[in-house]
């Protein structure tokens, strides 16, 4: 009987596994690369807040740059699939990988080295991204030392890796597509609201112009008034105008934007704006500076998200002072072409190429006059409620939904279609910061919440206003908000239903965060949950109130005092704090907070709408917002 032929691949001997040190190093690289990639993916989805990776930081800038995605797919997601494949291959083969696979990894490692150069050159320093690429390079070098020469194995190993990568994409891509659809829908809704306001205003202005002669028009481009190029007092400026105006003084569409030369979103808007300036005659465009850097912006509270943004703004101001409108816009475009980043030597080279005396330019740029101009713009922006860039106004109306595709262009075209009267910036009076805070809250999409948010609730169940606070007992602003909200649950009208959701910022009891910001956060959260188990809602709120009132002294003694106030034996409370069901209750709250889209603490929802900001200088706006949600007249601020 003739024997059936056996495939050569089946006859190939199985390679011996790599040495334990090499295998261990390969595993470490895989875990590090996969972990860092998944952390970035979760941040992209808004599921975690990564240390050193806040909005406007290096990770944010890298993700939003042209290097942050490939064919529209976030690089973090590609990295996660890549390392899922490699991790599977390494474990299945015990790090004895076919040469063909390792050669492919060499190409990926070369790409990582290129990324290192781009990150350094473009100032896109993201520690998690660097960890991913470092793990990629080291893993390649490790597997090179333990590769097998059995080429017949590479197809099987490649298939294993492909299945792992495909499984990763199968999980992540639907989430990505859903988040894009949601973000697009929200941006379009905000854009539609803004555009409607702009067109209504334009039509109203056009009708008024039929009876009132417009101001005499001026032709060509002009610079901003001399006072605007120096340092006029913000208090005296009641209308909105930019610096070094492009276009006529009297125009049917007047665009003013607050920008930051190191802001990735500002760069995207700048490209769209530049095309508009070339294709749409008669529009007026002005710029104001709002660097997201504590070096010149007191609102940044010590955060230096864009370290060179202040100097970039001062460079633009200097160019405008020396050469007027043309000089400003030339420098403006040069700065954006570099994403606002330059060394002293690069600035000198750039100035020389533009025909400046570099020494004289730098002397003005580093002087008090440009410093004051930037400070003036920052103060002006804060008076309008700005807290991010870009912030864009068209005829004095804020352009919301600017992140929708071609939002600026569409809004300008819609405004022009309404046939607005040509006027000067003196007619543009945007809302102040207080009004913007309220508008920002009202324009938020309503978030669907599970009944679980009412686990810890005060106030009447049928209250017209329901406020949900996601907070941490160690966080000061949580305490400030909680004090006001508890007052509204009883006493003078309007009464609210107030629900508190636990979100301690510490990894010991919160699996949805990478932070260990508040060492006492878990202890305080466990104390209130244990009180709820032992004494019910009354005990929970008694301990809750005592801990909120003693945020500066959250310790075992304070918890013992709280137990006494709640009528609970302190030793029983401490014992209950260590029980698994207490930790489980906290974990459930943190997962629920993630489903609500938590970004920062405290996170407050009034009737399902997130309140982005509720503190304006020394004024707490929560009470006024509650009156507004109830439809009752609020007391004078």
C-alpha positions as CSV (number, residue, x, y, z in Angstrom):
1,X,0.0,0.0,0.0
2,X,1.4,3.4,-1.0
3,X,1.9,5.8,1.8
4,X,0.3,9.3,1.6
5,X,2.9,12.1,1.2
6,X,3.5,14.2,4.3
7,X,3.8,18.0,3.8
8,X,7.2,19.3,4.3
9,X,6.0,21.8,6.9
10,X,4.7,18.9,9.0
11,X,8.1,17.2,8.8
12,X,9.9,20.4,9.9
13,X,11.3,20.0,13.4
14,X,9.8,22.3,16.1
15,X,12.5,24.8,17.1
16,X,13.7,24.8,20.7
17,X,12.4,27.7,22.8
18,X,14.6,30.7,23.4
19,X,16.6,31.0,26.5
20,X,14.7,32.1,29.6
21,X,16.4,35.5,29.8
22,X,15.6,36.2,26.1
23,X,12.0,35.0,26.4
24,X,11.5,37.0,29.6
25,X,12.8,40.2,27.9
26,X,10.5,39.6,24.9
27,X,7.5,39.2,27.2
28,X,8.4,42.4,29.0
29,X,8.6,44.2,25.7
30,X,5.3,42.8,24.5
31,X,3.5,43.7,27.8
32,X,5.0,47.2,27.8
33,X,4.1,47.9,24.2
34,X,0.6,46.4,24.4
35,X,-0.1,48.1,27.7
36,X,1.0,51.5,26.6
37,X,-0.9,51.2,23.3
38,X,-4.1,50.2,25.0
39,X,-3.7,53.0,27.5
40,X,-3.5,55.4,24.6
41,X,-6.5,53.8,22.9
42,X,-8.6,54.1,26.1
43,X,-7.6,57.7,26.4
44,X,-8.6,58.2,22.8
45,X,-12.0,56.8,23.7
46,X,-12.2,59.0,26.8
47,X,-12.1,56.0,29.1
48,X,-9.1,56.9,31.2
49,X,-7.1,60.0,32.1
50,X,-3.4,59.3,31.8
51,X,-0.8,61.1,34.0
52,X,1.1,63.7,31.9
53,X,-1.3,63.2,29.0
54,X,-3.9,65.9,29.5
55,X,-5.6,68.0,26.9
56,X,-3.2,70.1,25.0
57,X,-0.2,68.1,26.1
58,X,2.3,66.1,24.1
59,X,0.1,63.0,23.8
60,X,-2.8,65.2,22.7
61,X,-0.7,67.1,20.2
62,X,0.8,63.8,18.8
63,X,-2.6,62.2,18.4
64,X,-4.0,65.3,16.6
65,X,-1.0,65.7,14.3
66,X,-0.6,64.3,10.8
67,X,1.5,61.6,12.4
68,X,-1.2,60.5,14.8
69,X,-3.2,58.3,12.4
70,X,-2.8,56.2,9.3
71,X,-5.6,56.3,6.7
72,X,-7.8,57.8,9.4
73,X,-7.1,55.0,12.0
74,X,-5.4,56.2,15.2
75,X,-1.8,55.1,15.5
76,X,-2.5,53.9,19.0
77,X,-5.1,51.4,17.7
78,X,-2.6,50.2,15.0
79,X,0.0,49.8,17.8
80,X,-2.4,47.8,19.9
81,X,-3.2,45.4,17.1
82,X,0.5,45.2,16.2
83,X,1.5,44.2,19.8
84,X,-1.4,41.9,20.2
85,X,-0.1,40.0,17.2
86,X,3.5,40.0,18.4
87,X,2.5,39.0,22.0
88,X,0.5,36.1,20.7
89,X,3.4,34.9,18.4
90,X,6.0,35.3,21.2
91,X,4.0,33.2,23.7
92,X,3.0,30.5,21.1
93,X,6.6,30.1,19.9
94,X,8.4,30.8,23.2
95,X,10.2,33.7,21.4
96,X,11.6,31.4,18.7
97,X,10.3,33.4,15.7
98,X,10.9,32.7,12.1
99,X,13.3,35.0,10.3
100,X,10.8,36.2,7.8
101,X,8.6,37.5,10.7
102,X,11.6,39.2,12.4
103,X,12.5,40.9,9.1
104,X,9.0,42.3,9.0
105,X,9.5,43.5,12.6
106,X,12.7,45.2,11.5
107,X,10.7,47.4,9.1
108,X,8.3,48.3,12.0
109,X,11.3,49.0,14.3
110,X,12.8,51.3,11.6
111,X,9.4,53.1,11.5
112,X,9.7,53.5,15.3
113,X,13.1,55.1,14.9
114,X,11.7,57.5,12.4
115,X,8.9,58.4,14.8
116,X,11.5,59.2,17.5
117,X,13.1,61.7,15.2
118,X,9.7,63.2,14.2
119,X,8.6,63.5,17.9
120,X,11.8,65.3,18.8
121,X,11.8,67.6,15.8
122,X,8.1,68.5,16.0
123,X,8.0,68.7,19.8
124,X,5.4,65.8,19.9
125,X,6.8,64.3,23.1
126,X,4.4,61.7,24.4
127,X,5.8,59.4,27.0
128,X,3.3,56.6,26.3
129,X,4.0,56.8,22.5
130,X,7.8,56.7,23.2
131,X,7.3,53.6,25.4
132,X,5.4,51.9,22.6
133,X,8.2,52.6,20.0
134,X,11.0,51.8,22.4
135,X,9.3,48.4,23.2
136,X,9.0,47.8,19.4
137,X,12.7,48.4,18.8
138,X,14.0,46.4,21.8
139,X,11.6,43.5,21.0
140,X,13.0,43.4,17.4
141,X,16.6,43.3,18.7
142,X,15.7,40.6,21.3
143,X,14.0,38.3,18.7
144,X,16.9,38.8,16.3
145,X,19.1,37.1,18.9
146,X,16.7,34.1,19.2
147,X,15.4,33.7,15.7
148,X,14.9,30.3,14.1
149,X,16.1,29.5,10.6
150,X,13.1,27.3,9.9
151,X,11.6,29.4,7.1
152,X,8.7,26.9,6.7
153,X,7.3,28.2,10.0
154,X,6.7,31.8,9.0
155,X,3.4,31.2,7.3
156,X,1.9,29.6,10.4
157,X,3.3,32.3,12.7
158,X,2.1,35.0,10.5
159,X,-1.4,33.5,10.4
160,X,-1.4,33.4,14.3
161,X,-0.4,37.0,14.4
162,X,-2.9,38.0,11.8
163,X,-5.7,36.4,13.7
164,X,-4.7,38.2,16.9
165,X,-4.5,41.6,15.1
166,X,-7.8,41.0,13.4
167,X,-9.5,40.2,16.7
168,X,-8.1,43.4,18.2
169,X,-9.5,45.4,15.3
170,X,-12.8,43.6,15.6
171,X,-13.1,44.9,19.1
172,X,-11.7,48.4,18.7
173,X,-13.0,49.5,15.3
174,X,-16.7,49.4,16.1
175,X,-16.1,51.5,19.2
176,X,-14.0,54.0,17.1
177,X,-16.7,54.3,14.5
178,X,-19.4,54.8,17.1
179,X,-17.4,57.5,18.8
180,X,-16.8,59.3,15.5
181,X,-20.5,59.2,14.7
182,X,-21.4,60.6,18.1
183,X,-18.8,63.3,18.0
184,X,-19.8,64.3,14.4
185,X,-23.4,64.4,15.4
186,X,-22.7,66.6,18.4
187,X,-20.4,68.9,16.4
188,X,-23.0,69.3,13.6
189,X,-25.7,70.1,16.2
190,X,-23.6,72.9,17.7
191,X,-22.7,74.2,14.3
192,X,-26.3,74.3,13.2
193,X,-27.2,76.3,16.3
194,X,-24.4,78.8,15.7
195,X,-25.1,79.1,12.0
196,X,-28.8,79.8,12.7
197,X,-27.9,82.5,15.2
198,X,-25.5,84.1,12.7
199,X,-27.9,84.0,9.8
200,X,-30.8,85.4,11.9
201,X,-28.5,88.2,13.0
202,X,-27.3,88.8,9.4
203,X,-30.9,89.1,8.2
204,X,-31.9,91.4,11.0
205,X,-28.8,93.6,10.2
206,X,-29.7,93.6,6.5
207,X,-33.2,94.8,7.1
208,X,-32.0,97.6,9.4
209,X,-29.5,98.6,6.7
210,X,-32.4,99.4,4.3
211,X,-33.4,102.3,6.5
212,X,-30.0,103.3,8.0
213,X,-27.1,104.3,5.7
214,X,-24.1,102.1,6.4
215,X,-20.7,103.6,7.4
216,X,-18.5,104.7,4.5
217,X,-16.6,101.6,3.2
218,X,-12.8,101.6,2.9
219,X,-11.0,99.7,0.2
220,X,-8.1,97.3,0.4
221,X,-6.5,95.9,3.6
222,X,-5.7,97.9,6.6
223,X,-3.9,97.5,9.9
224,X,-5.6,97.5,13.3
225,X,-5.9,100.9,15.0
226,X,-2.6,102.0,16.5
227,X,-4.0,101.5,20.0
228,X,-4.8,97.8,19.2
229,X,-1.3,97.2,18.2
230,X,0.0,98.3,21.5
231,X,-1.7,97.9,24.9
232,X,-5.2,99.4,25.3
233,X,-7.1,98.5,28.4
234,X,-9.4,95.5,28.1
235,X,-12.1,97.2,30.2
236,X,-12.5,99.9,27.6
237,X,-13.0,97.4,24.8
238,X,-16.6,96.5,24.6
239,X,-16.7,95.3,21.0
240,X,-14.8,92.4,19.3
241,X,-12.0,93.1,16.9
242,X,-8.7,91.4,16.1
243,X,-5.2,92.6,15.6
244,X,-3.8,93.6,12.2
245,X,-7.0,93.1,10.3
246,X,-6.9,91.4,6.9
247,X,-9.6,92.8,4.6
248,X,-11.7,95.9,4.7
249,X,-12.7,97.7,7.9
250,X,-16.4,97.5,6.8
251,X,-17.3,94.0,5.8
252,X,-20.4,91.7,5.6
253,X,-18.5,88.9,7.4
254,X,-16.0,89.7,10.2
255,X,-14.0,86.8,11.6
256,X,-12.1,87.1,14.8
257,X,-10.3,84.1,16.3
258,X,-8.3,83.5,19.5
259,X,-5.5,81.2,18.6
260,X,-2.4,79.4,20.0
261,X,0.4,78.8,17.5
262,X,1.2,75.4,19.1
263,X,-2.4,74.2,19.1
264,X,-3.0,71.3,16.6
265,X,-6.7,72.3,16.2
266,X,-5.7,75.9,15.5
267,X,-3.5,74.7,12.7
268,X,-6.4,72.8,11.1
269,X,-8.6,75.9,11.3
270,X,-5.8,78.1,10.0
271,X,-5.5,76.0,6.8
272,X,-9.3,76.4,6.3
273,X,-9.1,80.1,7.1
274,X,-6.3,80.7,4.7
275,X,-8.3,79.1,1.9
276,X,-11.3,81.3,2.8
277,X,-9.1,84.5,2.8
278,X,-8.0,83.6,-0.8
279,X,-11.4,82.6,-2.2
280,X,-13.9,84.9,-0.5
281,X,-13.3,88.6,-1.2
282,X,-14.6,91.2,1.1
283,X,-14.4,89.3,4.4
284,X,-12.5,90.7,7.4
285,X,-10.2,88.6,9.6
286,X,-8.5,89.4,12.8
287,X,-6.5,87.4,15.3
288,X,-6.1,87.5,19.1
289,X,-3.5,85.5,21.1
290,X,-4.4,82.9,23.8
291,X,-1.4,80.8,24.5
292,X,-2.1,77.7,26.6
293,X,0.9,78.3,28.7
294,X,1.3,79.4,32.3
295,X,4.2,81.6,31.2
296,X,1.8,84.2,30.0
297,X,-1.7,82.9,30.7
298,X,-2.7,83.0,34.4
299,X,-5.8,80.8,33.7
300,X,-3.5,77.8,33.0
301,X,-2.9,77.3,36.7
302,X,0.7,76.2,36.4
303,X,0.1,74.1,33.3
304,X,2.5,74.7,30.4
305,X,0.8,72.7,27.6
306,X,2.5,74.7,24.9
307,X,5.9,75.9,26.2
308,X,6.7,78.1,23.2
309,X,3.3,79.6,22.5
310,X,3.9,82.8,24.5
311,X,7.0,83.6,22.5
312,X,5.4,82.7,19.3
313,X,2.6,85.2,20.0
314,X,5.1,87.9,20.9
315,X,6.9,87.2,17.6
316,X,3.7,87.7,15.6
317,X,3.0,90.9,17.6
318,X,6.5,92.2,16.9
319,X,6.2,91.6,13.2
320,X,2.9,93.4,13.1
321,X,4.3,96.4,15.0
322,X,7.3,96.6,12.6
323,X,5.5,96.0,9.3
324,X,1.8,96.3,9.9
325,X,-0.7,93.9,8.5
326,X,1.6,92.3,5.9
327,X,4.3,91.7,8.4
328,X,1.9,90.2,10.9
329,X,0.4,87.7,8.5
330,X,3.8,86.7,7.1
331,X,5.0,85.9,10.6
332,X,1.6,84.3,11.5
333,X,1.9,81.8,8.6
334,X,5.6,81.1,9.3
335,X,4.8,80.3,12.9
336,X,2.0,77.9,12.0
337,X,4.2,76.3,9.4
338,X,6.4,75.3,12.3
339,X,3.5,74.7,14.7
340,X,4.8,77.6,16.8
341,X,8.0,75.8,17.8
342,X,11.4,77.4,17.2
343,X,14.9,77.6,18.8
344,X,16.8,80.9,19.0
345,X,18.9,79.9,16.0
346,X,15.8,78.9,14.0
347,X,14.1,82.2,14.8
348,X,17.2,84.2,13.7
349,X,17.3,82.2,10.4
350,X,13.6,82.8,9.8
351,X,13.9,86.5,10.5
352,X,16.8,86.8,8.1
353,X,14.9,85.0,5.4
354,X,12.1,87.5,5.9
355,X,14.5,90.5,5.7
356,X,14.5,91.5,9.4
357,X,17.3,92.8,11.5
358,X,17.2,89.8,13.8
359,X,18.8,91.6,16.7
360,X,16.5,94.6,16.6
361,X,13.5,92.3,16.1
362,X,14.4,90.2,19.2
363,X,15.0,93.3,21.3
364,X,11.4,94.4,20.7
365,X,10.0,90.9,21.0
366,X,11.5,90.4,24.4
367,X,10.4,93.8,25.7
368,X,7.4,94.8,27.8
369,X,5.3,96.1,24.9
370,X,4.8,92.6,23.4
371,X,4.4,91.0,26.8
372,X,1.6,93.5,27.6
373,X,-0.1,92.9,24.2
374,X,-0.3,89.1,24.8
375,X,-1.5,89.7,28.4
376,X,-4.2,92.0,27.1
377,X,-5.5,89.4,24.6
378,X,-5.5,86.7,27.3
379,X,-7.5,88.9,29.7
380,X,-9.9,89.8,26.8
381,X,-10.4,86.1,26.0
382,X,-11.0,85.3,29.6
383,X,-13.7,88.0,29.8
384,X,-15.4,86.2,26.9
385,X,-15.2,82.8,28.7
386,X,-12.5,81.3,26.6
387,X,-10.8,78.2,28.0
388,X,-9.6,76.4,24.8
389,X,-8.3,77.3,21.4
390,X,-9.4,77.9,18.7
391,X,-12.3,80.1,19.8
392,X,-13.9,81.7,16.7
393,X,-16.4,84.5,16.2
394,X,-18.3,85.4,13.1
395,X,-19.9,88.9,13.3
396,X,-19.6,88.6,17.1
397,X,-21.3,85.2,17.4
398,X,-19.2,82.3,18.7
399,X,-18.8,79.5,16.1
400,X,-19.7,76.4,18.0
401,X,-19.1,73.0,16.4
402,X,-16.0,74.4,14.7
403,X,-14.6,70.8,14.6
404,X,-17.3,69.6,12.2
405,X,-15.9,69.2,8.6
406,X,-15.4,72.6,6.9
407,X,-17.4,74.2,9.7
408,X,-15.9,77.7,9.3
409,X,-16.4,77.7,5.5
410,X,-20.0,76.5,5.8
411,X,-20.8,79.1,8.5
412,X,-19.3,81.9,6.4
413,X,-21.1,80.8,3.3
414,X,-24.4,80.6,5.2
415,X,-23.9,84.1,6.7
416,X,-23.1,85.6,3.3
417,X,-26.2,83.9,1.8
418,X,-28.3,85.8,4.4
419,X,-27.2,89.0,2.7
420,X,-25.8,90.8,5.8
421,X,-25.1,94.5,5.8
422,X,-21.5,95.5,5.6
423,X,-20.5,97.0,9.0
424,X,-17.4,97.5,11.1
425,X,-16.3,95.5,14.2
426,X,-17.9,98.1,16.4
427,X,-21.2,96.3,15.9
428,X,-19.9,93.0,17.2
429,X,-20.6,92.5,20.9
430,X,-20.2,88.8,21.9
431,X,-21.6,87.4,25.1
432,X,-19.6,87.7,28.3
433,X,-18.0,84.8,30.2
434,X,-21.0,84.4,32.5
435,X,-23.4,84.1,29.7
436,X,-21.1,81.7,27.8
437,X,-20.8,79.4,30.8
438,X,-24.6,79.1,30.8
439,X,-24.8,78.6,27.1
440,X,-22.1,76.0,27.1
441,X,-24.1,74.0,29.7
442,X,-27.4,74.4,27.9
443,X,-25.9,73.3,24.6
444,X,-24.5,70.0,25.9
445,X,-26.2,66.8,24.7
446,X,-28.4,65.1,27.3
447,X,-26.6,62.0,28.7
448,X,-28.6,58.9,29.3
449,X,-28.1,57.7,32.9
450,X,-28.8,54.4,34.5
451,X,-30.9,54.2,37.7
452,X,-27.6,53.3,39.4
453,X,-26.7,57.0,39.7
454,X,-29.4,57.4,42.3
455,X,-27.8,54.9,44.7
456,X,-26.9,57.8,47.0
457,X,-29.6,60.4,46.7
458,X,-31.0,63.4,48.7
459,X,-34.0,65.5,48.0
460,X,-37.5,64.8,46.6
461,X,-37.7,62.1,44.0
462,X,-40.1,64.2,41.9
463,X,-37.9,67.3,41.9
464,X,-37.9,69.3,38.7
465,X,-34.1,69.5,38.8
466,X,-31.9,66.5,39.2
467,X,-28.2,67.1,39.8
468,X,-25.6,64.3,39.6
469,X,-22.2,65.0,41.0
470,X,-19.3,62.6,40.2
471,X,-16.6,63.3,42.8
472,X,-13.7,62.5,45.1
473,X,-13.7,63.3,48.8
474,X,-10.1,64.5,48.6
475,X,-10.8,67.0,45.8
476,X,-11.6,70.6,46.9
477,X,-13.9,71.5,44.0
478,X,-16.0,68.4,44.8
479,X,-16.4,69.7,48.3
480,X,-17.3,73.2,47.1
481,X,-20.0,71.8,44.8
482,X,-21.3,69.3,47.3
483,X,-22.0,71.9,49.9
484,X,-24.2,74.0,47.6
485,X,-26.0,71.0,46.2
486,X,-26.9,69.6,49.6
487,X,-28.4,73.0,50.6
488,X,-30.8,72.8,47.7
489,X,-32.2,69.4,48.7
490,X,-34.3,71.0,51.4
491,X,-35.2,74.4,52.7
492,X,-36.2,77.3,50.3
493,X,-37.2,76.5,46.8
494,X,-36.2,75.3,44.3
495,X,-35.5,71.9,45.8
496,X,-33.4,69.5,43.8
497,X,-32.7,65.7,43.7
498,X,-29.0,65.4,44.3
499,X,-27.2,62.1,43.5
500,X,-23.5,61.5,44.4
501,X,-21.4,59.0,42.4
502,X,-18.0,57.9,43.7
503,X,-14.9,58.5,41.7
504,X,-11.8,58.4,43.9
505,X,-8.7,59.3,42.0
506,X,-6.5,56.4,43.0
507,X,-5.7,53.1,41.4
508,X,-6.1,51.2,44.7
509,X,-9.9,51.2,44.4
510,X,-10.5,52.7,41.0
511,X,-9.7,50.5,38.0
512,X,-10.6,53.1,35.5
513,X,-7.9,55.6,36.3
514,X,-4.1,55.4,36.0
515,X,-3.7,58.2,38.6
516,X,-2.7,58.1,42.3
517,X,-3.5,61.7,42.9
518,X,-5.3,61.6,46.3
519,X,-3.8,59.1,48.8
520,X,-6.8,59.3,51.1
521,X,-9.5,59.1,48.4
522,X,-10.1,55.3,48.6
523,X,-10.2,55.4,52.4
524,X,-12.9,58.1,52.4
525,X,-14.9,56.4,49.7
526,X,-14.8,53.1,51.6
527,X,-15.9,54.8,54.8
528,X,-19.1,56.3,53.3
529,X,-19.9,53.0,51.5
530,X,-19.4,51.0,54.8
531,X,-21.6,53.5,56.6
532,X,-24.3,52.9,54.0
533,X,-24.1,49.2,54.6
534,X,-24.2,49.5,58.4
535,X,-26.7,52.4,58.9
536,X,-28.4,53.0,55.6
537,X,-28.8,56.3,53.6
538,X,-28.9,58.5,56.8
539,X,-25.6,57.1,58.0
540,X,-24.1,57.5,54.5
541,X,-25.0,61.2,54.3
542,X,-23.8,61.8,57.8
543,X,-20.4,60.4,57.1
544,X,-20.4,62.0,53.7
545,X,-21.1,65.5,55.1
546,X,-18.4,65.2,57.8
547,X,-15.7,64.1,55.4
548,X,-16.6,66.8,52.9
549,X,-16.3,69.3,55.7
550,X,-12.9,68.0,56.7
551,X,-11.2,67.5,53.4
552,X,-8.0,68.9,54.8
553,X,-7.9,66.2,57.5
554,X,-9.0,63.0,56.0
555,X,-7.6,60.4,58.3
556,X,-8.6,57.5,60.6
557,X,-9.4,59.9,63.4
558,X,-11.8,62.0,61.2
559,X,-13.5,58.8,60.1
560,X,-13.9,57.7,63.7
561,X,-15.6,61.1,64.4
562,X,-17.9,60.6,61.4
563,X,-18.9,57.2,62.7
564,X,-19.9,58.7,66.0
565,X,-22.0,61.4,64.3
566,X,-23.7,58.7,62.2
567,X,-24.4,56.5,65.3
568,X,-22.2,53.7,64.1
569,X,-19.6,51.8,66.1
570,X,-16.2,52.9,64.7
571,X,-14.6,49.5,64.9
572,X,-17.5,48.0,62.9
573,X,-17.1,50.7,60.3
574,X,-13.4,50.0,59.9
575,X,-14.1,46.3,59.6
576,X,-16.8,46.9,56.9
577,X,-14.5,49.2,55.0
578,X,-12.3,46.1,54.3
579,X,-15.1,43.9,52.9
580,X,-15.1,43.1,49.2
581,X,-18.7,44.3,48.7
582,X,-17.6,47.9,49.7
583,X,-14.8,47.8,47.1
584,X,-17.2,46.4,44.5
585,X,-19.7,49.2,45.1
586,X,-17.0,51.8,44.4
587,X,-15.8,50.0,41.3
588,X,-19.4,49.9,40.0
589,X,-19.6,53.7,40.5
590,X,-16.4,54.3,38.7
591,X,-17.5,52.2,35.7
592,X,-20.8,54.1,35.6
593,X,-18.9,57.4,35.7
594,X,-16.9,56.2,32.7
595,X,-20.1,55.5,30.8
596,X,-21.1,59.1,31.5
597,X,-18.0,60.3,29.7
598,X,-16.0,61.5,32.7
599,X,-13.1,63.8,31.8
600,X,-12.2,65.7,35.0
601,X,-13.5,66.1,38.6
602,X,-15.9,67.0,39.8
603,X,-18.2,66.2,36.9
604,X,-21.6,67.7,37.3
605,X,-24.8,67.0,35.4
606,X,-27.9,69.2,35.7
607,X,-31.0,67.4,34.2
608,X,-28.6,65.1,32.3
609,X,-26.5,67.9,30.7
610,X,-22.9,68.2,31.7
611,X,-21.8,71.5,33.2
612,X,-18.4,72.2,31.7
613,X,-17.5,75.1,34.0
614,X,-19.3,76.5,37.0
615,X,-16.7,78.8,38.7
616,X,-16.1,82.2,37.3
617,X,-13.5,84.1,39.1
618,X,-14.8,84.3,42.7
619,X,-18.4,83.5,41.7
620,X,-19.9,80.0,42.0
621,X,-22.6,79.6,39.3
622,X,-24.2,76.3,40.4
623,X,-27.0,78.0,42.4
624,X,-27.9,80.3,39.4
625,X,-27.8,77.3,37.1
626,X,-30.2,75.4,39.4
627,X,-32.6,78.3,39.3
628,X,-32.3,78.4,35.6
629,X,-33.0,74.7,35.2
630,X,-36.1,75.1,37.5
631,X,-37.3,78.1,35.5
632,X,-37.3,80.3,38.6
633,X,-35.9,83.8,38.7
634,X,-32.4,83.6,40.2
635,X,-31.2,86.1,42.8
636,X,-28.9,88.8,41.5
637,X,-25.2,87.7,41.4
